[in-house]
Amino acid sequence: MNPRALVITTLAVAGLASAAAVRAQAPTEIKISYQPALYWALPFYVATEKHWWAEVGLKPVFSTFPAGVPQIAASASKSWDVGGTGSVPAVLGAVRFGIKTIGLTNDESAANALMVSKTLAAKLLADPKAIKGRTILLTSNSTADYAVQACLKRWGLAKGDVTIKNMGQAEIISALTSGNAELAGLWAPNTYTVQEQAGARQLCSGKDGGAVVPGALIARGDYAAHHPEQVARFLAVYLRAWQWMKAHPADAVAMMKKFYEQGGVTINEASMKQEFATRPTYDLAQQLARMDRARGNSDVDVWFGQIAIFMRASGAIQAVPPAADYLTDVYMKRVQADPKLRAFAGMSQ
């Protein structure tokens, strides 16, 4: 081979190697679904602002939904791969579409509540059983629905003792603020919105009613099976965002303000701080502990099992699905087993 041909060949090989290296380093697209202006979705915004996705080789493409049911339905078209949602739609997704719950977003037991209008607050706060025969607006098959029914049970009342009217959260807020509703099941930050704008009061939360309401990190079953590494990276980014927010509370509130405003929600700083104060989150070790089945059913198995029983009673599902069919710690364990991902998930900077 003459020297000129050798040089050309060498350059070509080098070029191919360089292109391969670039391809190897190019971030992998991952489609993430969530509901905007919610506390548990804030890590997605923080991670994006901090450019953390690329650090683990991911390129997020986000899609948002007004509530969990339409979000879950969209999985049928594979419009998203992973995301976060409420525990009620997570169970619905498991039954209908094979969606896996792969972790917890937060404990939102105190954030799903039955709210009462300013005009009726004094009466019902003094005697909650006087709610019997009244109409409650709520979003069916939601965590707010679950919380409201737990509250009714606490007072010795059944769902049939009240009239339930199914509405979207935005419609419910409008009804309360315009004086056209007395009672409503809402989730935060909508609870804060009606408090600030309409003087509504919290009559009972899921926590008050003895219901544990976890938020769910989810993945399409087929996607998770074929792309376990991407799912683990997604989890690592999400966990790191909470670690950062815990270490930088003032900055976290400032970012929450921007994130909520982008979603059309404006609440005062005291309410934003209340979000952080009343909604525990989980680091990697805590996630694994809550999902541990070493001694039988895990905490997560029990929590979601109770939600599934509620959904069967309401007719949303026909049978309670076995926990092991859709609740899995496989991907959290993958984060734990990878030294780099484990360290990344625990970073607070």
C-alpha positions as a LaTeX table, in Angstrom:
\begin{tabular}{lrrr}
\hline
Residue & $x$ (\AA) & $y$ (\AA) & $z$ (\AA) \\
\hline
Met1 & 0.00 & 0.00 & 0.00 \\
Asn2 & 1.44 & 3.38 & $-0.93$ \\
Pro3 & 1.91 & 6.02 & 1.80 \\
Arg4 & $-1.00$ & 8.17 & 0.58 \\
Ala5 & $-3.43$ & 5.22 & 0.66 \\
Leu6 & $-2.15$ & 4.24 & 4.10 \\
Val7 & $-2.84$ & 7.74 & 5.44 \\
Ile8 & $-6.34$ & 7.77 & 3.95 \\
Thr9 & $-7.11$ & 4.34 & 5.38 \\
Thr10 & $-5.78$ & 5.32 & 8.82 \\
Leu11 & $-7.86$ & 8.48 & 8.85 \\
Ala12 & $-10.96$ & 6.54 & 7.80 \\
Val13 & $-10.49$ & 4.00 & 10.57 \\
Ala14 & $-9.87$ & 6.78 & 13.07 \\
Gly15 & $-13.00$ & 8.55 & 11.87 \\
Leu16 & $-15.09$ & 5.43 & 12.29 \\
Ala17 & $-13.72$ & 4.90 & 15.78 \\
Ser18 & $-14.42$ & 8.52 & 16.67 \\
Ala19 & $-17.98$ & 8.28 & 15.35 \\
Ala20 & $-18.53$ & 5.08 & 17.33 \\
Ala21 & $-17.28$ & 6.81 & 20.47 \\
Val22 & $-19.67$ & 9.71 & 19.89 \\
Arg23 & $-22.56$ & 7.31 & 19.38 \\
Ala24 & $-21.62$ & 5.46 & 22.56 \\
Gln25 & $-21.66$ & 8.72 & 24.49 \\
Ala26 & $-24.86$ & 10.08 & 22.96 \\
Pro27 & $-27.69$ & 10.21 & 25.52 \\
Thr28 & $-30.46$ & 7.65 & 25.17 \\
Glu29 & $-33.96$ & 9.05 & 24.81 \\
Ile30 & $-36.38$ & 8.13 & 27.57 \\
Lys31 & $-40.02$ & 9.24 & 27.56 \\
Ile32 & $-41.20$ & 10.41 & 30.98 \\
Ser33 & $-44.82$ & 11.05 & 31.96 \\
Tyr34 & $-46.13$ & 13.01 & 34.92 \\
Gln35 & $-48.78$ & 15.46 & 36.08 \\
Pro36 & $-47.63$ & 19.09 & 36.15 \\
Ala37 & $-47.39$ & 21.32 & 39.22 \\
Leu38 & $-47.31$ & 18.45 & 41.72 \\
Tyr39 & $-44.84$ & 18.00 & 44.56 \\
Trp40 & $-43.71$ & 14.53 & 43.53 \\
Ala41 & $-43.07$ & 15.71 & 39.95 \\
Leu42 & $-40.70$ & 18.48 & 41.08 \\
Pro43 & $-37.62$ & 16.19 & 40.85 \\
Phe44 & $-38.10$ & 15.97 & 37.08 \\
Tyr45 & $-37.87$ & 19.76 & 36.84 \\
Val46 & $-34.93$ & 20.02 & 39.23 \\
Ala47 & $-32.98$ & 17.32 & 37.40 \\
Thr48 & $-33.60$ & 19.03 & 34.07 \\
Glu49 & $-32.52$ & 22.43 & 35.36 \\
Lys50 & $-29.39$ & 20.87 & 36.85 \\
His51 & $-28.57$ & 18.91 & 33.67 \\
Trp52 & $-28.35$ & 15.61 & 35.55 \\
Trp53 & $-30.05$ & 13.43 & 32.95 \\
Ala54 & $-27.11$ & 13.63 & 30.56 \\
Glu55 & $-24.73$ & 12.67 & 33.36 \\
Val56 & $-26.25$ & 9.19 & 33.35 \\
Gly57 & $-26.63$ & 9.06 & 29.58 \\
Leu58 & $-30.32$ & 9.90 & 29.29 \\
Lys59 & $-32.24$ & 12.41 & 27.20 \\
Pro60 & $-35.72$ & 12.95 & 28.69 \\
Val61 & $-38.79$ & 13.66 & 26.59 \\
Phe62 & $-41.65$ & 14.71 & 28.84 \\
Ser63 & $-45.41$ & 14.33 & 28.48 \\
Thr64 & $-47.93$ & 15.65 & 30.99 \\
Phe65 & $-51.48$ & 14.70 & 31.92 \\
Pro66 & $-54.18$ & 16.38 & 34.05 \\
Ala67 & $-54.74$ & 13.24 & 36.15 \\
Gly68 & $-53.63$ & 9.64 & 36.52 \\
Val69 & $-56.35$ & 7.87 & 34.54 \\
Pro70 & $-55.61$ & 9.52 & 31.16 \\
Gln71 & $-51.91$ & 9.18 & 31.88 \\
Ile72 & $-52.27$ & 5.44 & 32.38 \\
Ala73 & $-54.46$ & 5.07 & 29.28 \\
Ala74 & $-51.76$ & 6.73 & 27.18 \\
Ser75 & $-49.39$ & 3.88 & 27.97 \\
Ala76 & $-51.29$ & 1.70 & 25.50 \\
Ser77 & $-49.85$ & 3.73 & 22.64 \\
Lys78 & $-46.35$ & 3.63 & 24.19 \\
Ser79 & $-46.31$ & 7.41 & 24.37 \\
Trp80 & $-44.23$ & 7.17 & 27.55 \\
Asp81 & $-41.74$ & 4.73 & 29.07 \\
Val82 & $-41.50$ & 5.68 & 32.75 \\
Gly83 & $-42.92$ & 8.31 & 35.07 \\
Gly84 & $-44.72$ & 9.09 & 38.27 \\
Thr85 & $-48.38$ & 8.89 & 39.21 \\
Gly86 & $-50.77$ & 8.33 & 42.08 \\
Ser87 & $-51.07$ & 4.91 & 43.68 \\
Val88 & $-54.68$ & 4.44 & 42.55 \\
Pro89 & $-53.92$ & 4.91 & 38.83 \\
Ala90 & $-50.77$ & 2.81 & 39.31 \\
Val91 & $-52.91$ & $-0.14$ & 40.38 \\
Leu92 & $-55.33$ & 0.51 & 37.53 \\
Gly93 & $-52.40$ & 0.55 & 35.13 \\
Ala94 & $-51.10$ & $-2.74$ & 36.50 \\
Val95 & $-54.43$ & $-4.45$ & 35.91 \\
Arg96 & $-55.20$ & $-2.99$ & 32.50 \\
Phe97 & $-51.82$ & $-2.41$ & 30.88 \\
Gly98 & $-49.18$ & $-4.38$ & 32.77 \\
Ile99 & $-47.57$ & $-1.28$ & 34.25 \\
Lys100 & $-44.97$ & $-1.90$ & 36.95 \\
Thr101 & $-44.56$ & 0.17 & 40.11 \\
Ile102 & $-40.79$ & 0.46 & 40.56 \\
Gly103 & $-40.53$ & 2.82 & 43.52 \\
Leu104 & $-42.20$ & 5.50 & 45.62 \\
Thr105 & $-42.41$ & 9.21 & 44.89 \\
Asn106 & $-43.51$ & 10.31 & 48.37 \\
Asp107 & $-45.99$ & 9.69 & 51.17 \\
Glu108 & $-48.97$ & 11.84 & 50.21 \\
Ser109 & $-51.37$ & 10.63 & 52.89 \\
Ala110 & $-51.67$ & 14.15 & 54.30 \\
Ala111 & $-51.87$ & 15.74 & 50.86 \\
Asn112 & $-55.11$ & 14.11 & 49.69 \\
Ala113 & $-58.02$ & 15.57 & 51.57 \\
Leu114 & $-61.70$ & 16.34 & 51.88 \\
Met115 & $-62.10$ & 20.11 & 51.78 \\
Val116 & $-65.12$ & 22.05 & 53.01 \\
Ser117 & $-66.27$ & 25.52 & 51.96 \\
Lys118 & $-65.86$ & 28.48 & 54.26 \\
Thr119 & $-69.64$ & 28.76 & 54.74 \\
Leu120 & $-70.02$ & 25.16 & 55.91 \\
Ala121 & $-66.69$ & 24.71 & 57.69 \\
Ala122 & $-67.74$ & 25.59 & 61.23 \\
Lys123 & $-70.68$ & 23.18 & 61.18 \\
Leu124 & $-68.83$ & 20.19 & 59.77 \\
Leu125 & $-65.65$ & 20.71 & 61.76 \\
Ala126 & $-67.82$ & 20.56 & 64.89 \\
Asp127 & $-69.82$ & 17.56 & 63.65 \\
Pro128 & $-68.30$ & 15.75 & 60.64 \\
Lys129 & $-71.15$ & 13.23 & 60.56 \\
Ala130 & $-73.41$ & 16.07 & 59.43 \\
Ile131 & $-71.85$ & 15.48 & 56.02 \\
Lys132 & $-74.42$ & 12.71 & 55.52 \\
Gly133 & $-76.72$ & 13.43 & 52.58 \\
Arg134 & $-74.48$ & 16.12 & 51.09 \\
Thr135 & $-72.70$ & 16.18 & 47.73 \\
Ile136 & $-68.93$ & 15.73 & 47.39 \\
Leu137 & $-67.11$ & 16.65 & 44.21 \\
Leu138 & $-64.08$ & 14.49 & 43.50 \\
Thr139 & $-62.06$ & 12.88 & 40.74 \\
Ser140 & $-63.06$ & 9.22 & 40.62 \\
Asn141 & $-60.39$ & 6.51 & 40.82 \\
Ser142 & $-57.88$ & 8.92 & 42.27 \\
Thr143 & $-55.93$ & 9.17 & 45.50 \\
Ala144 & $-58.33$ & 11.93 & 46.59 \\
Asp145 & $-61.22$ & 9.51 & 46.12 \\
Tyr146 & $-59.38$ & 6.95 & 48.27 \\
Ala147 & $-58.74$ & 9.54 & 50.99 \\
Val148 & $-62.34$ & 10.76 & 51.03 \\
Gln149 & $-63.68$ & 7.25 & 51.46 \\
Ala150 & $-61.23$ & 6.62 & 54.30 \\
Cys151 & $-62.57$ & 9.76 & 55.99 \\
Leu152 & $-66.17$ & 8.62 & 55.59 \\
Lys153 & $-65.28$ & 5.28 & 57.12 \\
Arg154 & $-63.65$ & 7.05 & 60.05 \\
Trp155 & $-66.96$ & 8.76 & 60.79 \\
Gly156 & $-68.95$ & 5.55 & 60.47 \\
Leu157 & $-70.40$ & 6.53 & 57.10 \\
Ala158 & $-70.52$ & 4.67 & 53.78 \\
Lys159 & $-70.09$ & 5.99 & 50.26 \\
Gly160 & $-73.86$ & 5.65 & 49.79 \\
Asp161 & $-74.47$ & 8.10 & 52.65 \\
Val162 & $-73.30$ & 10.97 & 50.42 \\
Thr163 & $-73.70$ & 11.89 & 46.76 \\
Ile164 & $-70.47$ & 11.65 & 44.79 \\
Lys165 & $-70.06$ & 13.79 & 41.68 \\
Asn166 & $-67.12$ & 12.99 & 39.44 \\
Met167 & $-65.24$ & 16.06 & 38.14 \\
Gly168 & $-61.73$ & 17.05 & 37.15 \\
Gln169 & $-59.62$ & 18.89 & 39.68 \\
Ala170 & $-59.70$ & 22.18 & 37.78 \\
Glu171 & $-63.50$ & 22.07 & 37.64 \\
Ile172 & $-63.69$ & 21.32 & 41.35 \\
Ile173 & $-61.46$ & 24.26 & 42.20 \\
Ser174 & $-63.64$ & 26.52 & 40.06 \\
Ala175 & $-66.79$ & 25.26 & 41.77 \\
Leu176 & $-65.41$ & 25.87 & 45.25 \\
Thr177 & $-63.97$ & 29.29 & 44.52 \\
Ser178 & $-67.20$ & 30.45 & 42.86 \\
Gly179 & $-69.33$ & 29.27 & 45.78 \\
Asn180 & $-71.03$ & 26.51 & 43.78 \\
Ala181 & $-69.74$ & 23.62 & 45.88 \\
Glu182 & $-69.53$ & 22.81 & 49.59 \\
Leu183 & $-67.38$ & 19.68 & 49.72 \\
Ala184 & $-64.57$ & 18.40 & 47.53 \\
Gly185 & $-61.88$ & 15.76 & 47.40 \\
Leu186 & $-58.62$ & 17.35 & 46.25 \\
Trp187 & $-54.92$ & 16.66 & 46.22 \\
Ala188 & $-52.16$ & 19.17 & 46.91 \\
Pro189 & $-51.38$ & 21.79 & 45.74 \\
Asn190 & $-55.06$ & 22.13 & 44.82 \\
Thr191 & $-55.92$ & 21.93 & 48.51 \\
Tyr192 & $-53.78$ & 25.01 & 49.13 \\
Thr193 & $-55.31$ & 26.82 & 46.17 \\
Val194 & $-58.87$ & 26.55 & 47.55 \\
Gln195 & $-57.67$ & 27.48 & 51.02 \\
Glu196 & $-56.01$ & 30.63 & 49.75 \\
Gln197 & $-58.57$ & 31.63 & 47.12 \\
Ala198 & $-61.86$ & 30.53 & 48.70 \\
Gly199 & $-61.15$ & 30.23 & 52.41 \\
Ala200 & $-61.88$ & 26.49 & 52.29 \\
Arg201 & $-60.82$ & 24.33 & 55.22 \\
Gln202 & $-59.48$ & 20.83 & 55.42 \\
Leu203 & $-62.05$ & 18.58 & 57.02 \\
Cys204 & $-60.08$ & 15.34 & 56.86 \\
Ser205 & $-56.99$ & 14.00 & 55.08 \\
Gly206 & $-56.15$ & 10.46 & 54.07 \\
Lys207 & $-53.76$ & 10.40 & 57.01 \\
Asp208 & $-56.56$ & 11.45 & 59.37 \\
Gly209 & $-58.67$ & 8.61 & 57.98 \\
Gly210 & $-55.92$ & 6.05 & 58.58 \\
Ala211 & $-55.10$ & 5.58 & 54.90 \\
Val212 & $-51.53$ & 5.41 & 53.66 \\
Val213 & $-51.40$ & 7.07 & 50.25 \\
Pro214 & $-48.08$ & 6.45 & 48.52 \\
Gly215 & $-47.13$ & 7.99 & 45.21 \\
Ala216 & $-45.77$ & 5.63 & 42.58 \\
Leu217 & $-42.80$ & 5.60 & 40.24 \\
Ile218 & $-43.89$ & 3.54 & 37.28 \\
Ala219 & $-42.66$ & 1.95 & 34.08 \\
Arg220 & $-44.34$ & 0.23 & 31.17 \\
Gly221 & $-43.79$ & $-3.48$ & 31.71 \\
Asp222 & $-42.41$ & $-4.17$ & 28.24 \\
Tyr223 & $-40.10$ & $-1.15$ & 28.35 \\
Ala224 & $-38.70$ & $-2.09$ & 31.76 \\
Ala225 & $-38.08$ & $-5.68$ & 30.66 \\
His226 & $-36.13$ & $-4.62$ & 27.58 \\
His227 & $-34.37$ & $-1.54$ & 29.02 \\
Pro228 & $-33.58$ & $-2.24$ & 32.70 \\
Glu229 & $-30.45$ & $-0.07$ & 32.65 \\
Gln230 & $-32.35$ & 3.01 & 31.48 \\
Val231 & $-34.98$ & 2.43 & 34.16 \\
Ala232 & $-32.27$ & 2.23 & 36.83 \\
Arg233 & $-30.68$ & 5.45 & 35.56 \\
Phe234 & $-34.07$ & 7.17 & 35.65 \\
Leu235 & $-34.49$ & 6.14 & 39.28 \\
Ala236 & $-31.01$ & 7.34 & 40.19 \\
Val237 & $-31.71$ & 10.80 & 38.78 \\
Tyr238 & $-35.04$ & 11.01 & 40.61 \\
Leu239 & $-33.47$ & 10.03 & 43.93 \\
Arg240 & $-30.63$ & 12.49 & 43.52 \\
Ala241 & $-33.10$ & 15.35 & 43.01 \\
Trp242 & $-34.71$ & 14.68 & 46.41 \\
Gln243 & $-31.30$ & 14.51 & 48.05 \\
Trp244 & $-30.41$ & 17.88 & 46.59 \\
Met245 & $-33.70$ & 19.44 & 47.69 \\
Lys246 & $-33.27$ & 18.19 & 51.25 \\
Ala247 & $-29.81$ & 19.75 & 51.36 \\
His248 & $-30.94$ & 23.05 & 49.77 \\
Pro249 & $-34.45$ & 23.81 & 51.12 \\
Ala250 & $-34.53$ & 27.50 & 50.19 \\
Asp251 & $-33.43$ & 26.79 & 46.63 \\
Ala252 & $-35.92$ & 23.92 & 46.44 \\
Val253 & $-38.81$ & 26.23 & 47.37 \\
Ala254 & $-37.68$ & 28.74 & 44.75 \\
Met255 & $-37.62$ & 26.02 & 42.10 \\
Met256 & $-41.00$ & 24.73 & 43.22 \\
Lys257 & $-42.44$ & 28.21 & 42.71 \\
Lys258 & $-41.22$ & 28.28 & 39.11 \\
Phe259 & $-42.36$ & 24.73 & 38.44 \\
Tyr260 & $-45.83$ & 25.30 & 39.86 \\
Glu261 & $-46.25$ & 28.56 & 37.97 \\
Gln262 & $-45.38$ & 26.76 & 34.72 \\
Gly263 & $-48.27$ & 24.42 & 35.48 \\
Gly264 & $-50.66$ & 27.28 & 36.18 \\
Val265 & $-50.58$ & 26.96 & 39.99 \\
Thr266 & $-49.80$ & 29.85 & 42.29 \\
Ile267 & $-49.67$ & 29.28 & 46.05 \\
Asn268 & $-47.90$ & 31.27 & 48.73 \\
Glu269 & $-44.51$ & 30.38 & 50.19 \\
Ala270 & $-46.00$ & 29.09 & 53.43 \\
Ser271 & $-48.03$ & 26.55 & 51.47 \\
Met272 & $-44.99$ & 25.50 & 49.48 \\
Lys273 & $-43.03$ & 24.92 & 52.67 \\
Gln274 & $-45.99$ & 22.93 & 53.97 \\
Glu275 & $-45.66$ & 20.62 & 50.98 \\
Phe276 & $-42.11$ & 19.74 & 52.00 \\
Ala277 & $-42.99$ & 19.49 & 55.70 \\
Thr278 & $-45.92$ & 17.08 & 55.37 \\
Arg279 & $-44.85$ & 14.78 & 52.54 \\
Pro280 & $-41.98$ & 12.41 & 53.38 \\
Thr281 & $-39.78$ & 11.16 & 50.56 \\
Tyr282 & $-37.45$ & 8.17 & 50.37 \\
Asp283 & $-33.76$ & 7.77 & 49.63 \\
Leu284 & $-32.39$ & 4.59 & 48.06 \\
Ala285 & $-32.01$ & 2.69 & 51.34 \\
Gln286 & $-35.51$ & 3.66 & 52.44 \\
Gln287 & $-36.97$ & 2.64 & 49.08 \\
Leu288 & $-35.40$ & $-0.79$ & 49.36 \\
Ala289 & $-36.53$ & $-1.17$ & 52.97 \\
Arg290 & $-40.14$ & $-0.32$ & 52.12 \\
Met291 & $-40.14$ & $-2.83$ & 49.26 \\
Asp292 & $-38.33$ & $-5.61$ & 51.12 \\
Arg293 & $-40.21$ & $-8.94$ & 51.19 \\
Ala294 & $-37.65$ & $-10.81$ & 53.28 \\
Arg295 & $-40.19$ & $-11.33$ & 56.08 \\
Gly296 & $-43.30$ & $-11.66$ & 53.97 \\
Asn297 & $-45.34$ & $-8.83$ & 52.52 \\
Ser298 & $-43.46$ & $-5.55$ & 52.20 \\
Asp299 & $-44.83$ & $-2.21$ & 53.38 \\
Val300 & $-45.47$ & $-1.35$ & 49.75 \\
Asp301 & $-47.35$ & $-4.62$ & 49.25 \\
Val302 & $-49.65$ & $-3.75$ & 52.15 \\
Trp303 & $-50.24$ & $-0.13$ & 51.11 \\
Phe304 & $-51.04$ & $-0.93$ & 47.51 \\
Gly305 & $-53.03$ & $-3.97$ & 48.53 \\
Gln306 & $-55.38$ & $-1.78$ & 50.57 \\
Ile307 & $-55.76$ & 0.56 & 47.61 \\
Ala308 & $-56.56$ & $-2.38$ & 45.33 \\
Ile309 & $-59.26$ & $-3.53$ & 47.76 \\
Phe310 & $-60.78$ & $-0.04$ & 47.64 \\
Met311 & $-60.72$ & $-0.11$ & 43.85 \\
Arg312 & $-62.36$ & $-3.52$ & 43.68 \\
Ala313 & $-65.12$ & $-2.28$ & 45.98 \\
Ser314 & $-65.69$ & 0.72 & 43.72 \\
Gly315 & $-65.85$ & $-1.47$ & 40.61 \\
Ala316 & $-62.71$ & 0.04 & 39.05 \\
Ile317 & $-61.07$ & $-3.41$ & 38.96 \\
Gln318 & $-62.60$ & $-6.87$ & 39.17 \\
Ala319 & $-59.98$ & $-8.52$ & 41.38 \\
Val320 & $-57.06$ & $-7.54$ & 43.58 \\
Pro321 & $-53.86$ & $-8.22$ & 41.63 \\
Pro322 & $-51.06$ & $-10.16$ & 43.37 \\
Ala323 & $-48.50$ & $-7.68$ & 44.65 \\
Ala324 & $-45.56$ & $-9.50$ & 43.10 \\
Asp325 & $-47.14$ & $-9.16$ & 39.66 \\
Tyr326 & $-46.61$ & $-5.40$ & 39.54 \\
Leu327 & $-44.67$ & $-4.15$ & 42.58 \\
Thr328 & $-40.98$ & $-4.74$ & 42.00 \\
Asp329 & $-37.71$ & $-3.65$ & 43.61 \\
Val330 & $-35.62$ & $-5.11$ & 40.78 \\
Tyr331 & $-34.70$ & $-1.71$ & 39.38 \\
Met332 & $-33.95$ & $-0.09$ & 42.74 \\
Lys333 & $-31.68$ & $-3.06$ & 43.46 \\
Arg334 & $-29.99$ & $-2.42$ & 40.14 \\
Val335 & $-29.19$ & 1.12 & 41.31 \\
Gln336 & $-27.88$ & $-0.29$ & 44.59 \\
Ala337 & $-25.69$ & $-2.84$ & 42.83 \\
Asp338 & $-24.04$ & $-0.30$ & 40.51 \\
Pro339 & $-21.40$ & 1.72 & 42.47 \\
Lys340 & $-21.63$ & 4.70 & 40.11 \\
Leu341 & $-25.43$ & 4.85 & 40.09 \\
Arg342 & $-25.59$ & 4.29 & 43.83 \\
Ala343 & $-23.23$ & 7.18 & 44.44 \\
Phe344 & $-25.05$ & 9.37 & 41.96 \\
Ala345 & $-28.43$ & 8.67 & 43.62 \\
Gly346 & $-27.03$ & 9.73 & 46.98 \\
Met347 & $-25.45$ & 13.00 & 45.88 \\
Ser348 & $-26.77$ & 16.21 & 47.42 \\
Gln349 & $-24.82$ & 18.60 & 45.21 \\
\hline
\end{tabular}
